[in-house]
Structure formats: C-alpha cells, structure tokens
Amino acid sequence: MQRWVWGVFASVLFGAAQAEIVNVGNAELERLLAQGVPVVDIRTEPEWRATGVLAGSRALTFFDAQGRADPDAWLKRAEAFAPSGQAIVLICRSGSRSRSAAEYLERQGRYAKVYNVTRGVQGWAGE
C-alpha cells in the first residue's frame, strides 16, 4: 500500500491527527512574535490589568477566576484571531493554565502546532 493511502486510512481509522504541543521559552516566543504567529494570553482580565499584555497578543480568558472554562466557546473566539490549520502560541501567568489549554487544543487537532510559553508572563517580565 502506498504511504499516502496508508496515511489516509490510518487517519480515518484512528481519528483526526492531534496538534503538536511545543514548550517554548522567551527567546522562541520573541521569534514567534516576530514571525506573526498569533499569541493568545489566556489570563483573566484582572491579571491583564495588573501587568499588561504582550504587544501583538490577544487577551482571551480560558479559565475564569473560579477556574471554570468553556473550551468550545473559547475556541470559537480564538479561531477568529488565530485561524485553525496554522500555529498558535498560548501564554498565561506561569505556564500552567496555558499548558492545560494547549492540551485541549491538541485533542481538538485544529492547529498545526500549539506553542506553550513555559514560564508565562512572569518569565517574560523577569527577563
């Protein structure tokens, strides 16, 4: 069986391909920003107000102050800024919530690559 036929067969049999999660630090974040990869800051509004957001990023809360989320509704809003099929960067305060959101996106398989900023805004501001 030709490789491409096997690939189609495998994707139908085993489900849609999952996005790859790539953990990145500040140097890689800076490179991705310069390339125009959409950056989504998933923190809450009080957090944005306290520290501001990265220039060029979009503030779009994933978890509310009580830790609740509506991932499907969030994804619809995110896709308006970061179209599916491409790469997306997620950032939060420390990298923990963005990792959870990245895992959700990985399961959805809509993005080619999901970048998670491991040290978050704290790490960015610290450098």
N, C-alpha and C positions, 0 to 999 in steps of 0.2 A: 504494500500500500504506500502510495506517495506520502511524503511528510505532511504536506498541506492538507491532504484528505484526512490523515490521522488527527491533525490538529483540530480540524472542524468536528470530526467525530468525537474526539475527547472533550471538546468544549460543550457539545450538546449532551453527551453522556454524563459529565461530571459537573455541569453548571458553568456559569459565566466566570471568566478569569477574574481574579482578585487584583486590586491595585497593589503596588509595592509600596511599603512604608519605608522611608529613608530618614533616619535621625540625623539632624544637622546641627552644627554649631554656628557661631556668629559669622565666621568667615564665609561659610557656604550660604548662610542667609543673605549676607550682603551681595554675593554673586547672583543669587536667585532674584533678589530685588532689582539688581541692575539689568537682568535679562527680561524683566517684566512678568515673571511668574506671579500669579495672584497670591497675595498674602492675606489670610483671614485671621483676625485677632478675635478669639472666641471668649475673651473675658467678659465680665459684667460691666455695665455702664459705670458704676462707682469706681471700678478699677481703671477704666479708661480715663475717667476724670482725674483720678489721683496721679497718674503717670503719663497720660497722653498715649497716643498710638504711633506706631512706626509710620513714617511718611510713605504714602502709597499703599498702605494696607487698608483693609475694610474691617470695621468693627461689627461683629455679628455674633452675639452671645449664643453659646451652645448650651451651657448649664446655667440655670438661674441661681439666685442667691441661696436657695434651699437645696441646690444640687439636682434639681429636676431638669429633664431635657425632653424636647420633642424633635428627635433627629430627622424625621421625614420632612417636617415643616422647615427646619433649619436648612436641610439640603436644597430644598426648592429655592430658598432665598440665596443660598451660596452659589447656586448654578447661574444666577443672574449676573454675578460678578466674576465667577470662576467657572467657565463652561466645562461640562463633563467632556471626557476624552483627552483632556490636557493634564498638566501638573497643577498642584495646589500646595501652598505652604500654610500650615496651621501653627499658631503661636498662642500661648496663654501666659500666666504669671511665671510658672516654674517648669512647664513641660509635661506635667501630669495630665491635666484635662485635655490638652491638645493631643496627647498620646491616645486617650480614650476616643476622642473624636476621629482621629486618624484610623483607629481600628474599625470604627463604624464605617468610614468611607472605604476602607479596604474590603470589608464584607460586601458593600454595595457594588464594587467593581466598576464604578463610573469614571474614575480618574485614572490616567495612565500611571501617575506617580503621586504619592502623598508624602510631603515633607513635614516632619515634626521637629520644631525647634526645641531641642532637649533642655536647655536652661531657661527658656522663655524670655519674657521681657526683663525679668530680674537679671539674667545673664547678659542680655543686650545692654542694659543700662549700666551694669557693673564694668563693662569694658568701655 
